[in-house]
Amino acid sequence: MTMPAIAQQANADGDQATIDKGKVTYAQKCSHCHGPNMVNSGTVTPDLRTHPDDKTRFVTTVKQGKNGKMPPWGDILSDEEISDLWAFVASRRRP
């Protein structure tokens, strides 16, 4: 029997404790622009549930910002917090 995709993602990108820490950081730092459910209609922010499965791209975007619209968070969030965020976002991805 195979695991559901969500469970496979959780195992590949972090354990549940890491995902939970990422969820807290997301709620505190990201949800005001990206929405509480990782989608915020009516803004220019992308639906993070469909973000490509590319951790390097995600980390670079979070650290450096994007297109002058998303601010850089590299001086605010630690590498661990950004990894936790990735684990949370990856756990919620929709294929």
Secondary structure, 3 states (H helix, E strand, C coil): CCCCHHHHHHHHHCCHHHHHHHHHHHHHHHHHHHCCCCCCCCCCCCCHHHCCCCHHHHHHHHHHCECCCECCCCCCCCHHHHHHHHHHHHHCCCC
